[in-house]
Amino acid sequence: MLLKQQWLAKGCCTADHWHQAGRLLQRLGRQAQARRAYQRVLELEPQRPRTFSNLVLLELDALQADAANHWLQRGLALPDLNDADAELLHAAGCDLRLFQRRPSEALDLCNRQLQRQPSVTALANRALCLQQLGRKPEAIHSQEQALRLHLQLQAPELASQPFEQLVGTPCRDLEASIQLQRQLLNLGIYRLQADGFDQAAQTLLLAGLSNERAAFLDHRRQATLWKGELCQRLILWDDQGFGDALQSVGWVSAAAQRCQHLELQVRPALIPLLEQRLHREQNVTISPLNGAQPPWGAADSRQLALFYLPFVLKRWTPASPPRLGYLKRLRTDHSKRPRIGLLWNAGRHRTPRAERNARIRDVPFDQLWSDLGDLLNADNLDLVSLQLDQDNRDAVDQCTGGAMAWPLASPCWLQTARVMDNLDAVICVDTSIAHLAGAMGVPTLLMLGDPCDWRWGADGDATFLYSAMRLVRCPSPGAWKPMLEAARSHLIALLRQRGTA
């Protein structure tokens, strides 16, 4: 707090100074100190809109929705808000309402701002709200409006170009360039939710390779980007969630056929699993991802973030055959009693967006047990929890009469694979566990909330990603009953195949 000490020494710690200190502390992740600085602002200047909007976001980052709502209500109640201050409050309120899974109220805040003054932020937030409400065509239209307005304001010379041609293209300044790529990426996602094989949308998805500062500040990143050509040395690096990595390593062998040597750089937690279980070519090596040495640092290599591999290889098409298991499954126990693995909760997350998305994917256990319990609780079945988080274990054990085993004691991927080796089926929500089961070829029922991730397509019960996986879908947000009825039918068929139904 050197700045604060200097201000105090000069006797000039005004509301402006405290607000600046709060912003700096907030960016540094020092939430308690930032909160105190903002509260000091409001003691000196009780009607400062931007302090209220910052407090909303600060409490939201701490996953404290009630506290965030307190500051939002106080901010929105201020008289005579100008357009800029109103936009900040409405945007913060939209984030909060989406976190609370109240998308209709979030949409109302966006529309209120758009009535005052159209903006890129309000249009993009409106698109997100519409997507959460399942209104896909409207979401796409609103996102296109956000992009056109961004180009009008920041790069009018690019406004006539097709959106797909703007991927990786810089505009007025660094921040505007990053914002353009993020808006293109979002449009690609919304279009893929409507049509999972839309080729133009897949091109827009590649904007994710350029939506951060390093993409424009370090020329080596673009210069070494692999586009599918033959090369001597290729580095594929782990860039997103564990589930994305487990999904994408299934295409490593195809990439290995286009280079002399392929180095797969992944987080250390994945290395034991991949070294022991991944079917790979002789020219493939696996190494830990090194944050201090970026993959694009070697001039003699080409590099690509792992998630984008199927799009560069053109393997995400309607003609793509269903993928067989590519992680070895080593069955060691051939019990006559079928073992069913269950996972109903998507785990806890540290950021508001990840936490919100996880809660959309959760299936309430009491409802799952109400609809499937008579099948799952049969005397000739063994139930295995695949939940690592055991916070609600007592309630689950009470429902199941203690019939479920809880074998996972650590977040070790190889240990989890060993548990999965001996499962006859997995019933789970959309998490990395689903990708592990699919990659190992374990028969899997994937329970999808609404909206679901774009990769699972808009309809149907099959996915080319994993041949042994079947999808069961909620027809609307929170409509678990029809989804669980479909799951029940699939489960009965699975048990009949095993001779236990």
Secondary structure, DSSP 8 states (H G I E B T S, - for coil): -HHHHHHHHHT---HHHHHHHHHHHHHTT-HHHHHHHHHHHHHH-TT-HHHHHHHHHHHHHTT-HHHHHHHHHHHHT-SS--HHHHHHHHHHHHHHHHHTT-HHHHHHHHHHHHHH---HHHHHHHHHHHHHTT-HHHHHHHHHHHHHHHHHHH-GGGTTS-GGGGTT---SSHHHHHHHHHHHHHHHHHHHHH-TT-HHHHHHHGGGGGSSHHHHH-HHHHHTB--S--EEEEEEE--S-HHHHHHHGGGHHHHHTTEEEEEEEE-GGGHHHHHHHB---TTEEEEE--TTS-GGG-TT-EEEEGGGHHHHTT--STT-------B--------SS-EEEEE------SSHHHHHHHHHH---HHHHHHHHHHHHT-TT-EEEE--S--TTHHHHHHHHTT-EE----S--HHHHHHHHHT-SEEEEESSHHHHHHHHHT--EEEEE-SS--GGG-SS-SB-TT-TTEEEEE-SSTT-HHHHHHHHHHHHHHHHHHHT--
